[in-house]
């Protein structure tokens, strides 16, 4: 039993290294694989989901059991001998690595790609749930649904990360996400204000949160949403009004007060202008839909 995907052109990048996937295979070994090695920059990922066997890697003998993971890098000699009564099955992915030259590169010793590249061989029990990841890769290759190429590239990146995590055994990363800058975060600041502070938010308060002048804030809202501050606030209030009106136990006066309107008349005028019907008519339609 053997499933093979060859002549592939799968490429992905992690940090300073380009990865090319040349071969993806699933095989149940009914024969031994004689001693061999791979060329410069070439790596094989071996994962045994079930079955047993023996691996001889650079002269060292290892017993292979279900959930065994081993990596063979450049020039690492290895041979595989299946157990005659319970032959091992193997997922195998053949990779070629190419380092991308970067100017002013900082210390990369903690990078995922650096660790993977510099671990020429490894043997052990997988602790990172690689089996379902392998199954997903083969599922995508077999079905070729929309976006399958992106899916496979993403899954292979995850696979490299999980392999390095196996090497390091829950070592905490030295790299972390940096804080967002105001240019990026102002979108979420504005949207959260309208989502949660719709009752009391003012143009002045929003401008202070964004670190902009009121004129700059109005320009920002027009550029991003095509609406003025007043339109965005009214939109937010009316969205909440629609939800509150679904509760038949809440009076329209209570709804108006919850939304921060100074009077029920002010709310009624705003509601009718927005929805082209009264709040009572809107509530009646909503309740009829949910009978």
SENU-126755 format. One record per residue (C-alpha): residue number from 1; residue in one letter; x, y negated, z. Coordinates in Angstrom, 2 decimals, always signed. Layout:
N
<i->NUM&aa->A&u->X&v->Y&w->Z>;
...
END
This chain:
291
<i->1&aa->X&u->+0.00&v->+0.00&w->+0.00>;
<i->2&aa->X&u->+1.55&v->-3.27&w->-1.11>;
<i->3&aa->X&u->+0.23&v->-6.76&w->-1.85>;
<i->4&aa->X&u->+2.71&v->-9.14&w->-3.38>;
<i->5&aa->X&u->+2.55&v->-12.78&w->-4.49>;
<i->6&aa->X&u->+5.66&v->-13.64&w->-6.48>;
<i->7&aa->X&u->+6.76&v->-16.29&w->-8.96>;
<i->8&aa->X&u->+5.26&v->-18.87&w->-6.63>;
<i->9&aa->X&u->+5.92&v->-22.58&w->-6.65>;
<i->10&aa->X&u->+5.00&v->-23.36&w->-3.05>;
<i->11&aa->X&u->+6.99&v->-26.22&w->-1.56>;
<i->12&aa->X&u->+6.71&v->-28.12&w->+1.68>;
<i->13&aa->X&u->+8.92&v->-30.39&w->+3.72>;
<i->14&aa->X&u->+9.74&v->-30.54&w->+7.41>;
<i->15&aa->X&u->+11.93&v->-33.41&w->+8.53>;
<i->16&aa->X&u->+15.19&v->-33.29&w->+6.54>;
<i->17&aa->X&u->+14.64&v->-29.95&w->+4.77>;
<i->18&aa->X&u->+12.67&v->-28.91&w->+1.69>;
<i->19&aa->X&u->+11.26&v->-25.37&w->+1.91>;
<i->20&aa->X&u->+10.52&v->-23.31&w->-1.22>;
<i->21&aa->X&u->+8.51&v->-20.11&w->-0.87>;
<i->22&aa->X&u->+9.52&v->-17.59&w->-3.51>;
<i->23&aa->X&u->+7.78&v->-14.42&w->-2.38>;
<i->24&aa->X&u->+4.96&v->-13.43&w->+0.00>;
<i->25&aa->X&u->+4.42&v->-9.71&w->+0.61>;
<i->26&aa->X&u->+2.36&v->-7.39&w->+2.77>;
<i->27&aa->X&u->+3.53&v->-3.78&w->+2.70>;
<i->28&aa->X&u->+3.14&v->-0.53&w->+4.60>;
<i->29&aa->X&u->+6.52&v->+1.15&w->+4.53>;
<i->30&aa->X&u->+6.36&v->+4.73&w->+3.30>;
<i->31&aa->X&u->+10.04&v->+4.55&w->+2.45>;
<i->32&aa->X&u->+13.13&v->+3.10&w->+4.05>;
<i->33&aa->X&u->+14.49&v->-0.25&w->+2.86>;
<i->34&aa->X&u->+18.25&v->+0.12&w->+2.35>;
<i->35&aa->X&u->+20.77&v->-2.28&w->+3.78>;
<i->36&aa->X&u->+20.79&v->-5.63&w->+1.98>;
<i->37&aa->X&u->+21.30&v->-9.32&w->+2.59>;
<i->38&aa->X&u->+20.21&v->-12.62&w->+1.09>;
<i->39&aa->X&u->+22.16&v->-15.47&w->-0.43>;
<i->40&aa->X&u->+23.03&v->-18.92&w->+0.86>;
<i->41&aa->X&u->+20.08&v->-20.98&w->+2.14>;
<i->42&aa->X&u->+17.73&v->-17.97&w->+1.92>;
<i->43&aa->X&u->+15.64&v->-16.70&w->+4.84>;
<i->44&aa->X&u->+13.13&v->-13.89&w->+5.31>;
<i->45&aa->X&u->+10.37&v->-13.97&w->+7.89>;
<i->46&aa->X&u->+9.29&v->-10.46&w->+8.93>;
<i->47&aa->X&u->+6.22&v->-9.83&w->+11.07>;
<i->48&aa->X&u->+5.00&v->-6.35&w->+12.03>;
<i->49&aa->X&u->+1.27&v->-6.33&w->+12.88>;
<i->50&aa->X&u->+1.10&v->-2.58&w->+13.46>;
<i->51&aa->X&u->+3.11&v->+0.61&w->+13.14>;
<i->52&aa->X&u->+6.62&v->+1.43&w->+14.33>;
<i->53&aa->X&u->+10.09&v->+1.75&w->+12.92>;
<i->54&aa->X&u->+13.74&v->+0.86&w->+13.28>;
<i->55&aa->X&u->+15.63&v->-2.23&w->+12.19>;
<i->56&aa->X&u->+19.39&v->-2.33&w->+11.84>;
<i->57&aa->X&u->+20.52&v->-5.93&w->+11.64>;
<i->58&aa->X&u->+24.21&v->-6.81&w->+11.37>;
<i->59&aa->X&u->+25.05&v->-3.40&w->+12.83>;
<i->60&aa->X&u->+22.70&v->-3.67&w->+15.83>;
<i->61&aa->X&u->+19.77&v->-1.24&w->+16.10>;
<i->62&aa->X&u->+16.35&v->-2.50&w->+17.21>;
<i->63&aa->X&u->+13.15&v->-0.58&w->+17.83>;
<i->64&aa->X&u->+10.22&v->-2.15&w->+15.98>;
<i->65&aa->X&u->+6.73&v->-2.13&w->+17.54>;
<i->66&aa->X&u->+3.46&v->-3.94&w->+16.76>;
<i->67&aa->X&u->+3.77&v->-7.74&w->+17.11>;
<i->68&aa->X&u->+7.51&v->-7.67&w->+16.38>;
<i->69&aa->X&u->+8.94&v->-10.76&w->+14.67>;
<i->70&aa->X&u->+12.39&v->-10.96&w->+13.16>;
<i->71&aa->X&u->+14.19&v->-13.44&w->+10.96>;
<i->72&aa->X&u->+17.03&v->-12.65&w->+8.58>;
<i->73&aa->X&u->+18.95&v->-15.63&w->+7.26>;
<i->74&aa->X&u->+21.80&v->-16.05&w->+4.76>;
<i->75&aa->X&u->+24.16&v->-13.06&w->+4.47>;
<i->76&aa->X&u->+22.55&v->-11.21&w->+7.41>;
<i->77&aa->X&u->+22.64&v->-7.50&w->+6.56>;
<i->78&aa->X&u->+19.54&v->-5.55&w->+7.51>;
<i->79&aa->X&u->+17.80&v->-2.28&w->+6.76>;
<i->80&aa->X&u->+14.35&v->-1.05&w->+7.79>;
<i->81&aa->X&u->+13.39&v->+2.55&w->+8.57>;
<i->82&aa->X&u->+9.70&v->+3.34&w->+9.18>;
<i->83&aa->X&u->+8.52&v->+5.81&w->+11.80>;
<i->84&aa->X&u->+7.42&v->+8.96&w->+9.96>;
<i->85&aa->X&u->+4.28&v->+9.45&w->+12.09>;
<i->86&aa->X&u->+3.23&v->+5.80&w->+12.38>;
<i->87&aa->X&u->+4.96&v->+3.78&w->+9.64>;
<i->88&aa->X&u->+5.23&v->+0.07&w->+10.23>;
<i->89&aa->X&u->+3.42&v->-2.49&w->+8.09>;
<i->90&aa->X&u->+5.04&v->-5.84&w->+7.45>;
<i->91&aa->X&u->+4.24&v->-9.36&w->+6.37>;
<i->92&aa->X&u->+7.33&v->-10.78&w->+4.69>;
<i->93&aa->X&u->+7.87&v->-14.33&w->+3.44>;
<i->94&aa->X&u->+11.00&v->-15.23&w->+1.48>;
<i->95&aa->X&u->+12.13&v->-18.86&w->+1.79>;
<i->96&aa->X&u->+14.84&v->-20.96&w->+0.25>;
<i->97&aa->X&u->+15.94&v->-24.10&w->+2.08>;
<i->98&aa->X&u->+17.41&v->-27.28&w->+0.65>;
<i->99&aa->X&u->+18.69&v->-30.06&w->+2.85>;
<i->100&aa->X&u->+17.65&v->-33.57&w->+1.84>;
<i->101&aa->X&u->+20.44&v->-36.13&w->+2.18>;
<i->102&aa->X&u->+19.42&v->-39.05&w->+4.33>;
<i->103&aa->X&u->+21.38&v->-42.16&w->+5.16>;
<i->104&aa->X&u->+21.81&v->-43.19&w->+8.79>;
<i->105&aa->X&u->+20.40&v->-39.86&w->+10.02>;
<i->106&aa->X&u->+20.34&v->-39.63&w->+13.81>;
<i->107&aa->X&u->+21.11&v->-36.51&w->+15.84>;
<i->108&aa->X&u->+18.88&v->-33.80&w->+14.41>;
<i->109&aa->X&u->+19.77&v->-30.96&w->+16.76>;
<i->110&aa->X&u->+16.27&v->-30.97&w->+18.29>;
<i->111&aa->X&u->+14.45&v->-31.04&w->+14.95>;
<i->112&aa->X&u->+12.25&v->-28.08&w->+14.02>;
<i->113&aa->X&u->+13.91&v->-27.79&w->+10.61>;
<i->114&aa->X&u->+17.44&v->-27.97&w->+12.06>;
<i->115&aa->X&u->+16.70&v->-25.21&w->+14.59>;
<i->116&aa->X&u->+15.12&v->-22.98&w->+11.94>;
<i->117&aa->X&u->+18.01&v->-23.51&w->+9.51>;
<i->118&aa->X&u->+20.67&v->-22.81&w->+12.12>;
<i->119&aa->X&u->+19.11&v->-19.66&w->+13.55>;
<i->120&aa->X&u->+20.50&v->-17.13&w->+11.11>;
<i->121&aa->X&u->+18.89&v->-14.11&w->+12.77>;
<i->122&aa->X&u->+16.39&v->-13.45&w->+15.54>;
<i->123&aa->X&u->+14.47&v->-10.45&w->+16.88>;
<i->124&aa->X&u->+11.71&v->-10.30&w->+19.47>;
<i->125&aa->X&u->+8.02&v->-10.05&w->+20.29>;
<i->126&aa->X&u->+5.89&v->-12.86&w->+18.92>;
<i->127&aa->X&u->+4.36&v->-15.11&w->+21.59>;
<i->128&aa->X&u->+2.75&v->-17.64&w->+19.24>;
<i->129&aa->X&u->-0.17&v->-15.83&w->+17.56>;
<i->130&aa->X&u->+1.52&v->-15.44&w->+14.18>;
<i->131&aa->X&u->-0.69&v->-12.53&w->+13.09>;
<i->132&aa->X&u->-3.86&v->-14.61&w->+12.48>;
<i->133&aa->X&u->-1.73&v->-17.21&w->+10.68>;
<i->134&aa->X&u->-0.42&v->-14.54&w->+8.29>;
<i->135&aa->X&u->-3.96&v->-13.31&w->+7.70>;
<i->136&aa->X&u->-5.09&v->-16.83&w->+6.83>;
<i->137&aa->X&u->-2.23&v->-17.27&w->+4.35>;
<i->138&aa->X&u->-3.23&v->-14.10&w->+2.53>;
<i->139&aa->X&u->-6.90&v->-15.06&w->+2.65>;
<i->140&aa->X&u->-6.13&v->-18.36&w->+0.93>;
<i->141&aa->X&u->-3.90&v->-16.71&w->-1.69>;
<i->142&aa->X&u->-6.51&v->-14.09&w->-2.46>;
<i->143&aa->X&u->-9.52&v->-16.39&w->-2.81>;
<i->144&aa->X&u->-8.02&v->-19.62&w->-4.19>;
<i->145&aa->X&u->-10.89&v->-21.76&w->-2.96>;
<i->146&aa->X&u->-10.81&v->-25.54&w->-3.39>;
<i->147&aa->X&u->-7.79&v->-26.99&w->-1.57>;
<i->148&aa->X&u->-6.12&v->-23.61&w->-1.06>;
<i->149&aa->X&u->-2.69&v->-24.94&w->-2.07>;
<i->150&aa->X&u->-2.80&v->-27.64&w->+0.59>;
<i->151&aa->X&u->-4.05&v->-25.08&w->+3.09>;
<i->152&aa->X&u->-1.18&v->-22.71&w->+2.35>;
<i->153&aa->X&u->+1.44&v->-25.46&w->+2.62>;
<i->154&aa->X&u->-0.04&v->-26.50&w->+5.97>;
<i->155&aa->X&u->-0.17&v->-22.92&w->+7.25>;
<i->156&aa->X&u->+3.45&v->-22.35&w->+6.25>;
<i->157&aa->X&u->+4.51&v->-25.48&w->+8.12>;
<i->158&aa->X&u->+2.69&v->-24.14&w->+11.17>;
<i->159&aa->X&u->+4.44&v->-20.83&w->+10.71>;
<i->160&aa->X&u->+7.88&v->-22.47&w->+10.86>;
<i->161&aa->X&u->+6.88&v->-24.36&w->+14.01>;
<i->162&aa->X&u->+5.60&v->-21.17&w->+15.66>;
<i->163&aa->X&u->+8.80&v->-19.33&w->+14.78>;
<i->164&aa->X&u->+10.93&v->-22.05&w->+16.41>;
<i->165&aa->X&u->+8.66&v->-21.93&w->+19.46>;
<i->166&aa->X&u->+9.40&v->-18.21&w->+19.65>;
<i->167&aa->X&u->+13.10&v->-19.04&w->+19.64>;
<i->168&aa->X&u->+12.78&v->-21.61&w->+22.42>;
<i->169&aa->X&u->+10.15&v->-20.00&w->+24.67>;
<i->170&aa->X&u->+7.95&v->-22.99&w->+25.60>;
<i->171&aa->X&u->+10.66&v->-25.62&w->+25.58>;
<i->172&aa->X&u->+9.21&v->-29.13&w->+25.73>;
<i->173&aa->X&u->+9.75&v->-31.30&w->+22.67>;
<i->174&aa->X&u->+12.20&v->-34.18&w->+22.91>;
<i->175&aa->X&u->+10.20&v->-36.09&w->+20.32>;
<i->176&aa->X&u->+6.84&v->-37.70&w->+20.94>;
<i->177&aa->X&u->+4.37&v->-39.93&w->+19.15>;
<i->178&aa->X&u->+5.20&v->-43.58&w->+19.55>;
<i->179&aa->X&u->+2.58&v->-46.14&w->+20.59>;
<i->180&aa->X&u->+0.45&v->-47.56&w->+17.81>;
<i->181&aa->X&u->+1.06&v->-51.14&w->+16.77>;
<i->182&aa->X&u->-1.66&v->-53.79&w->+16.81>;
<i->183&aa->X&u->-2.02&v->-53.74&w->+13.03>;
<i->184&aa->X&u->-3.09&v->-50.09&w->+13.17>;
<i->185&aa->X&u->-4.94&v->-50.13&w->+16.48>;
<i->186&aa->X&u->-7.13&v->-53.16&w->+15.79>;
<i->187&aa->X&u->-9.50&v->-50.97&w->+13.75>;
<i->188&aa->X&u->-10.28&v->-48.70&w->+16.66>;
<i->189&aa->X&u->-10.39&v->-51.64&w->+19.09>;
<i->190&aa->X&u->-13.06&v->-53.36&w->+16.99>;
<i->191&aa->X&u->-15.09&v->-50.21&w->+16.44>;
<i->192&aa->X&u->-15.07&v->-49.24&w->+20.12>;
<i->193&aa->X&u->-16.20&v->-52.74&w->+21.08>;
<i->194&aa->X&u->-19.21&v->-52.53&w->+18.80>;
<i->195&aa->X&u->-19.89&v->-48.93&w->+19.82>;
<i->196&aa->X&u->-19.75&v->-49.39&w->+23.59>;
<i->197&aa->X&u->-19.90&v->-53.15&w->+24.34>;
<i->198&aa->X&u->-22.69&v->-54.03&w->+21.91>;
<i->199&aa->X&u->-24.69&v->-55.59&w->+24.76>;
<i->200&aa->X&u->-22.21&v->-58.27&w->+25.77>;
<i->201&aa->X&u->-19.43&v->-58.45&w->+23.17>;
<i->202&aa->X&u->-18.80&v->-61.93&w->+21.81>;
<i->203&aa->X&u->-16.60&v->-63.15&w->+19.00>;
<i->204&aa->X&u->-14.30&v->-64.76&w->+21.58>;
<i->205&aa->X&u->-13.96&v->-61.55&w->+23.62>;
<i->206&aa->X&u->-13.30&v->-59.45&w->+20.53>;
<i->207&aa->X&u->-10.69&v->-61.94&w->+19.32>;
<i->208&aa->X&u->-8.89&v->-61.74&w->+22.66>;
<i->209&aa->X&u->-8.84&v->-57.94&w->+22.52>;
<i->210&aa->X&u->-7.44&v->-58.03&w->+18.99>;
<i->211&aa->X&u->-4.93&v->-60.77&w->+19.75>;
<i->212&aa->X&u->-6.33&v->-62.87&w->+16.92>;
<i->213&aa->X&u->-8.01&v->-66.23&w->+16.62>;
<i->214&aa->X&u->-11.77&v->-66.27&w->+16.07>;
<i->215&aa->X&u->-11.22&v->-67.29&w->+12.45>;
<i->216&aa->X&u->-8.73&v->-64.44&w->+11.91>;
<i->217&aa->X&u->-11.18&v->-62.01&w->+13.54>;
<i->218&aa->X&u->-13.98&v->-63.06&w->+11.21>;
<i->219&aa->X&u->-11.63&v->-62.62&w->+8.25>;
<i->220&aa->X&u->-10.57&v->-59.18&w->+9.52>;
<i->221&aa->X&u->-14.20&v->-58.04&w->+9.85>;
<i->222&aa->X&u->-15.07&v->-59.27&w->+6.37>;
<i->223&aa->X&u->-12.04&v->-57.56&w->+4.83>;
<i->224&aa->X&u->-12.57&v->-54.23&w->+6.62>;
<i->225&aa->X&u->-16.35&v->-53.97&w->+6.82>;
<i->226&aa->X&u->-17.69&v->-56.61&w->+4.45>;
<i->227&aa->X&u->-19.68&v->-58.08&w->+7.36>;
<i->228&aa->X&u->-19.53&v->-61.00&w->+9.76>;
<i->229&aa->X&u->-19.22&v->-60.61&w->+13.52>;
<i->230&aa->X&u->-22.92&v->-61.37&w->+13.93>;
<i->231&aa->X&u->-23.88&v->-58.76&w->+11.34>;
<i->232&aa->X&u->-21.67&v->-56.11&w->+12.98>;
<i->233&aa->X&u->-23.08&v->-56.82&w->+16.43>;
<i->234&aa->X&u->-26.65&v->-56.75&w->+15.15>;
<i->235&aa->X&u->-25.95&v->-53.48&w->+13.33>;
<i->236&aa->X&u->-24.60&v->-51.97&w->+16.56>;
<i->237&aa->X&u->-27.57&v->-53.12&w->+18.62>;
<i->238&aa->X&u->-30.10&v->-51.88&w->+16.09>;
<i->239&aa->X&u->-28.45&v->-48.45&w->+15.94>;
<i->240&aa->X&u->-28.82&v->-48.14&w->+19.70>;
<i->241&aa->X&u->-32.38&v->-49.50&w->+19.53>;
<i->242&aa->X&u->-33.33&v->-46.67&w->+17.15>;
<i->243&aa->X&u->-32.02&v->-44.11&w->+19.65>;
<i->244&aa->X&u->-33.75&v->-45.69&w->+22.66>;
<i->245&aa->X&u->-37.08&v->-45.89&w->+20.87>;
<i->246&aa->X&u->-37.07&v->-42.12&w->+20.56>;
<i->247&aa->X&u->-37.69&v->-41.98&w->+24.31>;
<i->248&aa->X&u->-41.43&v->-42.67&w->+24.60>;
<i->249&aa->X&u->-41.08&v->-43.29&w->+28.35>;
<i->250&aa->X&u->-38.99&v->-46.42&w->+27.75>;
<i->251&aa->X&u->-40.94&v->-49.60&w->+27.24>;
<i->252&aa->X&u->-39.97&v->-51.91&w->+24.40>;
<i->253&aa->X&u->-39.23&v->-54.56&w->+27.04>;
<i->254&aa->X&u->-36.75&v->-52.15&w->+28.65>;
<i->255&aa->X&u->-35.14&v->-51.48&w->+25.25>;
<i->256&aa->X&u->-34.76&v->-55.21&w->+24.60>;
<i->257&aa->X&u->-33.17&v->-55.73&w->+28.01>;
<i->258&aa->X&u->-30.80&v->-52.77&w->+27.55>;
<i->259&aa->X&u->-29.55&v->-54.29&w->+24.30>;
<i->260&aa->X&u->-28.85&v->-57.66&w->+25.92>;
<i->261&aa->X&u->-31.56&v->-59.73&w->+24.23>;
<i->262&aa->X&u->-32.69&v->-62.79&w->+26.19>;
<i->263&aa->X&u->-36.36&v->-62.03&w->+25.57>;
<i->264&aa->X&u->-38.60&v->-59.38&w->+24.05>;
<i->265&aa->X&u->-39.62&v->-61.94&w->+21.39>;
<i->266&aa->X&u->-36.01&v->-62.38&w->+20.33>;
<i->267&aa->X&u->-35.59&v->-58.60&w->+20.11>;
<i->268&aa->X&u->-38.86&v->-58.17&w->+18.18>;
<i->269&aa->X&u->-37.82&v->-60.78&w->+15.61>;
<i->270&aa->X&u->-34.35&v->-59.23&w->+15.16>;
<i->271&aa->X&u->-35.75&v->-55.70&w->+14.92>;
<i->272&aa->X&u->-38.34&v->-56.58&w->+12.29>;
<i->273&aa->X&u->-35.76&v->-58.46&w->+10.24>;
<i->274&aa->X&u->-33.41&v->-55.44&w->+10.32>;
<i->275&aa->X&u->-35.87&v->-52.56&w->+9.85>;
<i->276&aa->X&u->-38.70&v->-54.42&w->+8.08>;
<i->277&aa->X&u->-41.24&v->-53.18&w->+10.63>;
<i->278&aa->X&u->-42.01&v->-53.71&w->+14.30>;
<i->279&aa->X&u->-40.39&v->-51.65&w->+17.03>;
<i->280&aa->X&u->-43.76&v->-50.09&w->+17.81>;
<i->281&aa->X&u->-44.26&v->-49.01&w->+14.20>;
<i->282&aa->X&u->-40.73&v->-47.60&w->+14.08>;
<i->283&aa->X&u->-41.29&v->-45.64&w->+17.29>;
<i->284&aa->X&u->-44.54&v->-44.21&w->+15.95>;
<i->285&aa->X&u->-42.79&v->-42.94&w->+12.80>;
<i->286&aa->X&u->-39.96&v->-41.43&w->+14.87>;
<i->287&aa->X&u->-42.31&v->-39.60&w->+17.20>;
<i->288&aa->X&u->-44.37&v->-38.24&w->+14.31>;
<i->289&aa->X&u->-41.21&v->-36.80&w->+12.77>;
<i->290&aa->X&u->-40.40&v->-34.96&w->+15.99>;
<i->291&aa->X&u->-43.84&v->-33.51&w->+16.69>;
END
